[in-house]
Amino acid sequence: MPFSLSTKNELARVFPEGACCARAELAAIASLDGKWGKDGKLEVTSSNAAAARKVYTLLKKLYRTENQVAARKKRRLDKKNLYVVSAQGVQQLVDDPLAQPDTDALPSKRCCRRSFLRGAFLARGSATNPNRGYHLEFWTSSKREAERIVGCLESFGIAAGISTRKRGLVVYLKEGEKIAHLLSLMGAHRALLRFENVRIMKGMRGQVNRLVNCETANMDKTVQAAMKQVAQIRKIQEKIGLDKLPPKLRDLALLRLEHPYATFAELGELLTPRVTKSGVSYRMGRLAKIAEDLGEG
């Protein structure tokens, strides 16, 4: 199941304990996906069946009203259903500033703001599969709606961006830490676990890749240095012969030719008597100086 859909299905089954939080969540959905009619009539449209059921349940629980649920096809080319929840006699909800479209009103309580964000996500939210990238967004039809959601997110220390789309504005998060924080705030604990598992695996793969890249870079440097040393020894061999070298340098030169990819520590172990890594480095430096003094040609 797509990550966005599974997250919405999970949130649709999270019901606030307090009536104030339930009203805040319903108000968020009504303000973004609702249409107001005469005499306190509300019509909420959703493409998510679980979200529509939640709206139905909240309306009945909070306002003891008679609700009707209808389903109709969205378009001929789209096989998905569009669910419409209609309710009469919800004037109290109509009068709630939080439920008004194109307003900047926000709940005063922290718990209610969490519920408000949950409702906003059910109405207009979507999230990319974390395996493909980190992106969560809310689609809005006006700048005021977008700024309202941004303000609610900022009250929890989550800074969001706003971008323009053809039909409206999008409030978005692209950082994994921010998305994880929001999922936790909304109560999407299963989605959060799935998201964090992906983040951990990506982090581990990134760390392994960095280590491999580092090892590869170090190996490349070692190989290049060894090839340079072999070339210097060959030069000495051709110009004056290795037998003209002092015994300690001759032994090291022969070992380097025999073991071109060995490290200084490994070469030191092969010498008799054994020589430290720094000792091998010093002798190799002397060989390089001899090769340099021999000049070109």
N, C-alpha and C positions, 0 to 999 in steps of 0.2 A: 504494500500500500504506500502511495506517495507520502513523504514526510509531512507535507502541509496538511493533507487530508487526515492522516492519523492524529496529528496534533489537534486539529479542530474537533475530531470525534472524541478525543480525550477530554478536551475543555468543555465540550457539550455535556459531559457527565459529571462535571465538577459544579456542585451547587453550594452557594454561600450559606453559612450558618445564620448570619444575621439578616434581618429583613432590609436593613439599610444597604447592605452590600448587594443583595438580590435586586433591589430597585436601581442601584447604580449600574449594574450589569445590563439589566433590561433597558435602562435609559440609553446606554451607549448603543445598543443594537437598534433601538427605535430611532435614535437621532441619525444614524447612518444608513439604515436599511428600511426605515419605516415611512409610511405615507399616512397623513392625518386626514380624516374626513369630518363630516358634521357630527355634532352631538357626541363627541368623545370616541369616535371610531378610529381604530388603528389597524393598519394592514402592513405586515412585515413579510418581505420576500427573501427567500434564501435558497441557494442551490445545494445546501447541505441538510440532509434529512434530520440528522442528530441535532443540529442547531435549531431547526424549525421546531422539533419536539421540545427543546429546552425553552424556547420562547413561549410555546403553548403552556408548558408546566408553570413557568414563572408568572404568566398572566393569570392563570387560574388560582395559583397560590396567593399572590399578592392582592389581587383585585376581585377575586371570587366572581369572575365574569364568565359569560357564555362565549366560548371560542369556537371558531370554525377553522378547520384545516383543509385546504384544497391543494391539489397538485396538478400542474399542467406542463406540457412540453415547452421547453425553452424556445427551440427553433427546430425546423425540420432537419437541418444539417447537424444538429446537436442532439444526441440521444439522452442527455441528462435531463432529469426532471427539475422543474422550478417549483419550490414549495411556498405556498402563501398562507400565512396565519392571520386570520381576521378576528378582531375583538370589538365588542360594543361596550359602552359605559366605562371607559377608562379615563375619565376626565382628570382624575388625580395625576395620572401619568402625563396627560396632555399639558397639565399646568406645571410639571416638574421642569425647571430650567435645564437640567441635564439632558432631558429628552428632546430638547428643541434642536432642530438642524441649524447649522451655521451659527453656533454660539461658542463662547470661550469659557463657559461655566465648567468647573471641575469639582468633584467631591472633596470635602474638607478632610475627611478621615483617610488615613493611609490604607486601611483595609478596603474601603470603598473604592479607592483609586485603583487598587489591584483588580478588583472586580470589574471596574470600568474598562481597564485595558483588556481584560479577558473578553468582555462583550465586544469591544472594538475589533479585536482579532477575529472573533467568530463572524462578525459582520463584513469586515473589509481586509482581513489579514491573509498573508500567504508567506510560506517559508520554503526556501530551496533545500533540496536534499543535501545534507552537510557533506556527503561524499563528493559532491560536485563543487561545493563552495559555500561560504557563509553569507547568507542574504535573507533578511526578513523584512517585510514591508507591510504598510497599511495604505490602501488606495483611498483617496479622498476626492470629493468633487469641488472643493473650494479651499482657498488659502486659510480661511479661518478654521475649518475642520482640521487641516493639517497642523496648524499651529497649536490647536487644542491638544492633539495627541502628543505632539512634541513637548508641550508643557507638562503633560501628565508623566511622560517618560522622564523628563528632567527632574521631576519631584523625587525620583528614585535614583538620581545620579546617572541616568542613561542619556547620553547626548546622541541625538538622531539627526540625520540629514533630510533635506527635502529636495526632490527633483520634479521637474515638470514632465507630464505625459500628455498625449494628445487629448485625452478626455478629462484630465484633472491633475492632481498632484499626488506624489507618493512620498510617504514618510518611511525612511529606510534605515536599517542597521546592517553593517557589513563586518563588524568585529565579532569574533566568536565569543569573547567574554561578555559583551553586551547582550547578545542573543541568549546566551545561557542564563544570564541574570533575569531577562524578561520572561523566559520560559518558567523559571522558578517562581517569579512573582505571580504569574498567571495561574500557577498550580498544575502545569503540564509536566509532571514528574517523570512519566515514562518517556516522553519526548526529550526531556532534559537528559535522561540517562543515555538514550540513543545518541543524542547530540554529543555528549561528553565522551562517550566511547569512541566516536569518530575523531574527535579532537585529540584524544590521547594517542590513538593509533597514528594519526597524521604527525603528531609531535614526535613520536618514537621513530617513525620513518624518516622524518626530517633530520633527527639527531644522528641516526645511522648513516644517512646520506652525507651529512657534514663530516662525520668521522671518516667515511670511505673517501670522500673528496680530499680530506686533509692527508690521509694515508697515501692516496694516489699522488698528491702533489709532492709529498716528502719523498716518495719512491722515485718519482721523475727526477727530482733534484739529485738523489743518490746515484741514479743510473747515469745522468749527465756528467756528474763529477767523476764517476768511475771510468767512463769512456774517455774523458779528458786525461785522466791519469794513465790509462792504457796507451793513449796516443803519445804522451810524453815519454813513457818507457820505451815504446817502439822507436821513437826518435833517437833516444840514447843508444839503443841497441844498434841502430843503423849507422850512427855517427862514430861511436867509439867502441861499442860492444859492452855488454853488461859485465863482462869479466874484468873490466877496468874500474868498476865501482867498488867502494869499500864493501866488505862482506855483509854487513848489516843491511846496507841499501840494496845490494845485489839480491839477497834472500827475499827481501820485501818485493822487489821488482818482479822476480820470478813468480812469487805467490800471486801478485796482482794479475799477471798475465794468465796464470792458471785458473784463478778465481775472479773474473772481472766484475762480478756483481756482489762479491762479499763485502760486508761492512768492515769498518776499521776494527771493531771489536772482534769480529770473526777472524780477520787476518792476524790480529794479535795472538789469538788462541792457537793459530797454526804455526806461528814462529817458534823456534827453539833457541834460547829460552823464550817463554811467553813474554809478550810486550803489551803494555796497557794501550787503551784506545788513543790516549793523548800522545803516547810514544810513537804509535803508528802514524798519527797525523803529522808529527814533527818530521819523521823520516820521509813521509810522502812529500812534505814541503821541500825537503832538501833535493829530492828527485826532480821536482818541478823546477827548482832553481837551476839545476844542472842542465835540464832540457832547454830552459830559457837562455842560458849562457851559450849554448851551442848554436843559437841563432837559426836563421832560415837557410834552406838549401843543403 
